[in-house]
Amino acid sequence: MIKRCLSVLVGLVSAVGVQAGEVSVAVAANFTAPMQRIAAQFEADTGHKAVLSFGATGKFYAQIKNGAPFDVLLAADDETPARLEKDGQGGSRTTYAIGKLVLWSKQPGLVDDRGEVLKAARFERLALADPKLAPYGAAAVEAVTRLGVLDALRPKLVQGENIAQTYQFVATGNAQLGFVALSQVWADGKLKEGSAWLVPGSLYSPIRQDAILLNKGKDNPAAAALLQYLRGAKVAGIIRAYGYDL
């Protein structure tokens, strides 16, 4: 009886192992923390493993055009996946999150709740992501332009290659404050540390973050499973916990 049960168990484990797959995912840097949680839950629920690479959406576009072996791209905008689809690099686009821009400082009390600190300019460096590569950087430039303070701030600006590097500039004190993704400083409904101003959505174009199934992943069941999983209620809860809208 025991041998029979063990045999059945081994058979079940083997079946799961055969069915489980691996999906290579290029992930916009702003979505690092939530995607790490999602990937762990995805593997626990489905057996599929998501291998994650984080970086700037603009760089991922260039890499994919040059043959980078990604199955899925989770971009920081909706324009890049649309361009990839137009270029014949993939399809099945879907919006997985709507991002929010925040002005953040690790120093408590430095950033007020109306962003007046930008006009007072009582700081030496203001960090933002490269607007040519990172949608959150483009949103930051759009916001300070609409506020009418871009020219005054130019001497103080320092650019990160992506939103992750921009966050590090502020977190390490190399910049007193910076424009980052809300998801980087927000978890479980509250600011993790420091002070922040949630930039009004009226100051920048909506940051619709789209996913796209790339050509390499079209015949990969794990890739299809991940895109379906991203639309589930469990994932929606994780995404909202990091301050995104859906």
Beta strands, then each sheet from edge to edge (+ up, - down):
strand 1: 22-28
strand 2: 49-55
strand 3: 72-74
strand 4: 90-99
strand 5: 101-105
strand 6: 126-129
strand 7: 157-160
strand 8: 177-181
strand 9: 186-187
strand 10: 190-191
strand 11: 195-198
strand 12: 207-214
sheet 1: 2+ 1+ 3+ 12- 4+
sheet 2: 7+ 6+ 8+ 5- 11+
sheet 3: 9+ 10-
end
